[in-house]
Amino acid sequence: MATAKTVFVLFGATGDLARRMVLPAFYTLAIEGLLPPGWALIGNGRGDVAHEDFRKHVHDALVEFGPHPDQGPWREFERRLYFAGGGFDTDSPGSLLDVIGHVRRELGPRPELVHYLAVPPQAFPGLTRALGQHGLAEGARVVYEKPYGTSPKNFRSLNRIVHTVLDESQVYRIDHFLGKEATQNLHVLRFANELFAANWHRDHIESVQIDVPETLGVADRAAFYDATGAVLDMLVTHLFQVAAEVAMEPPASLGAADLQSARERVIRSFRPLDPAEVVLGQFDGYRDVKGIAARSRTDTYVAAKLWIDNARWKGVPFLLRTGKRMAAGEQRVTLVLRTPPRPLKGLPAQANALTFSLAGDGQIELRLLAKKPGVELQVEPATVTLPLAELPDAEPLPPYVRLIHDVLLGDRSLFTRPDGLSAAWRAVQPILDAPPRLARYPQGSWGPAAARKLAAPHGWLLGQ
Ligand code: BG6
């Protein structure tokens, strides 16, 4: 548990991300007793919101997204919530400095400062400069949501600005898919079990699918989403990081820093995407959503074939797919093994498949063939399933809870670094420079038909 007194400044405190993810994670930490003994949270935004109204806002967010306020020490918690309105930029700090001053007097001298930028990437440079200008950067930790940048060029410029104000050791770039339990099990299962370690190779693996269809639309985040789209929101960020988890070479240890270096190294081997192997889509009715531009060309769906140019993965396609308003909500990583070259007579030819379900508390599944008990030789496809939460004494933490706790502890190991991100941006550059034609797809479907060809000959494991 973190012990230093901490002032946590949440920029974008009344936005969708704060309501859905950050504030619930903070309350979960309070319930679990994982917040430091002295702390305060200051929400920041443009409007002038009274402290009392912000507390009500947080209360409502917890009622909607959980954990319910009654499940924890709400009275004690709400006393520590404040709001600083009037925005925050280089010309004017709004009321933030006054509120921080007030909170510092309450908490006692020299609390740690943690700034959480739950705002769109376009706002990162201005806020970062303002932190430096108003003396709030020194010794602080600063958390950046993803995507870290809006293009390869913008990423480089953002990184320069960030490094003029902050030392890299102060920077926490979040990619919450790395904080998911099942994502962490990808490397544990592989490196701790010879059965998997020995087969994790092009000789045995035919293809990999990383499939994250969502039934969600863009709900209350139209402005953010319309300026971002699926490639930036999910592909260059979450899906690439997960692909790197699958594809990395054995790290020096299972320590998080070594894992991070291994992930970054393999991203450098991602071949820049070929626009002919990428399908972009937009769901029907997207342009009618409040806050979306009437002629928006934003992608709400992307499917891509990624190749990794190294000896382990030569010729193995990594099929990546995600989209809004699709037929199902899943988060599945599947390694499809090769079918036995000469199955024995009487045995069906079916490939083994190892699946990691990243959603919720996570689950691992192994598809295999087994003999059905009985006199006859009858072979049945079967799936062995391991829900991670059912392991003895499991205490699964949602990824945001885990990662914010790491920030409070000053542990950067599950956060991304500029080297890996720079390589990820390089790999998507061709589709940003020459985007494939945007195909329409009906809501509730599996996305544009063109993506079927991408997954030939075997097709997507989910849906079509
Ligand atoms: C976020 C994206 O980072 O991840 C969202 O901005 C997406 O568009 C979400 O829906 C998925 O995350 P989760 O929490 O469902 O795993």
Residues whose N, C-alpha, C, O or C-beta is under 5 A from the ligand:
A	BS01	BG6	D233
